[in-house]
Amino acid sequence: MNKEIYQRYFKKNKNGLSLLILTIGIGTIVSGINPYIYGKIIDSISEKNIYSLKRWLLFFGIVLIATTILEAIESVIGNQLTNITENQMKFDLFKQITFIQCKKLDTYEEGELLNKIEFDTENIVSYYLDCITSILMIVFNLGISIYFILNISKKLSTVTFMTVPVLYFINFLFRKKVYVITQKIRQYTDKYYSFLNNSLSEIIPIKAFGLEKDISQRYKECLKEKYNLFLKSVVLSKVIGVIRGGLGHIINVTILLVAGVSIIAGHMTIGMLVSFSSYMEKFLEAFSKIMELNLNKQEVIVSYERIKAILDSEQEDDRGIIIKGGIKEIQFQQVVFGYNENLVLKKINLSIEKHGLYSIVGNNGCGKSTLFKLLECFYECEDGKIEINQIPINMYSVSDLRNHIVYIAKKPFFLQGTVMDNLKLGQDEISDLEVIEACKKVGIHNDIQNLKNGYYELIEQGGENFSSGQKQKLGFARVLLKKADVILLDEVTSDLDGKTERQICNLIEEIAKKAIVLNIAHKPESIRRSKKIFLIKDGKVMAEGTHRMLIENCKDYKKMFSDDIYC
């Protein structure tokens, strides 16, 4: 784990890391002289030697100034290196998530991914920088302190060194407990952020159903569970601290006893005791740092295991042939697919051979949207095959295939940015004039012009400063701008009024003259205009044909219209 992280991240910044280590090394050596000088100052005062006092005070002042400057330099370099490394790790993790296979993504919750990107990466980087930068401090502090401790007093040295195995035993005793509690905290934090994110994003439906008290109570229970876990963590930390602190107090009392006897007997000066105490503190600090890093490693192991599972996940394979001449044919042949062993599609056969408008109808959960996901290569069919231009879909480059297909959902997505930014997404070559013309065609131009900043108005999170109908118009404007071979429309007119819907359907018909348009709808307007309609029931295409043909010959289709149920 150590080598992998170093090779992947810290090696890239070896110049900054080397400078940081050098600064820490010099700072540690300089500060290591302080106790010796301080002891000489005490003895100079005891001996009433003014000349010696002035000399040692001058040295002491120089050392303090140098230490302060070196600590400032260390802080600047350390913070810069931490930020750079964290950003690199977060970027790698985010990029991996965006390219990861959908079947793997389905196993994660939003809060879990957020927690891993933000907190697990920061935990790892902080620990490893602490490790790297602490090596010199530990080595020099141990070397300097042991040298002076042995030279000052053999008896006191023996007392000090006896604490080492005790500290190691304490560390060994609690190591497993730290790992377990950290793992529980991380897992719960994933669930906590998922609940919080979901609740806040759905606050309007929650209010509509009068669930404010219920959701507040659930959040209270979440906070209680969070409190209990973190309390256990704090208690464990304090128990370790109390044991270490108690041991330290015992050592100090013992050393004062032994040193007091030596001073009374004339074998030791007060200045020597002061110096010894400082060097003993440095010795224990260095050794405690080793123990601390060892315990903290348990937390980092948990974080590393969590992000490694993502970093090592299989990405979408973008190797494959490039589509030439556009998409002309789509074939679903005996396609079988399900989620978590629950089959949704059961030997689907569907054929589209020319440009035109095609509609897919059926009850909720029958697999209409799943067909779109398979066409976009979000998932692979479990059996059967899908062909594009008579070539299996898995032989194509995924990114190239998606460049030829545009998918518009019922609720279009919006990213942080202006209206113009969101309509141009991934198509910087499109001019502002083209965007405006597309918006005029879908009937959203005047609404945008009435905004304070027009096309450069910032879109709020989720497009909250637009109505559902306006968002659907913006989504359809993207369709016009994309100019793809295949257009996948998932209930894109569900929130539009009759007049606007007819306007959009006219545009859909125009597009369908040059592209394959697959339409999932529950309103009859676009369905009636379809070149062919596919009725899906029980995971299969039960009937296909024009609207008139199906009304006359298919009871299930006719019943859907009579009951005003289309999806």
Buried (B, 14 or more C-beta within 10 A) or exposed (E): EEEEBBEBBBEBBEEBBEBBBBBBBBBBBBBBBBBBBBBBBBBBBEEEBEEBBEBBBEBBEEBBEBBEEBBEBBEEBBEEBBEBBBEBBBEBBBEBBEBBBEEBBEEBBBBBBBBBBBBBBBBBBBBBBBBBBBBBBBEBBBBBBBEBBBEBBEBBBEBBBEBBEBBBEBBEEBBEBBBBBBBBBBBBBBBBBBBBBBBEEBEEEBEEEEBEEEBEEEBEEBEEEBEEBBEBBEEBBEEBEEBBEEBBEEBEEBBEEBBEEBBEEEEBBBBBBBBBBBBBBBBBBBBBBBBBBBBBBBBBBBBBEBBBEBBEBEEBEEEBEEBEEBBBBBBBBEBBBBEEEEBBBBBBBBBBEEBBBBBBBBBEEBBBBBBBBBBBBBBBBEEBBBBBBEBEBBEBBBEBBBBBBBBBBBBBEBEEBBBBBBBBBEEEEBEEEBBBBBBEBBBBBEBBEEBEEBBBBBBEEEBEBBEBBBBBBBBBBBBBBBEBBBBBBBBBBBBBEEEBBBBBBEBBBEBBEEBBBBBBBBBBBBBBBBBBBBBBBEBBBBBBBEBEBBBEEBEBBEEBBEEEEBB
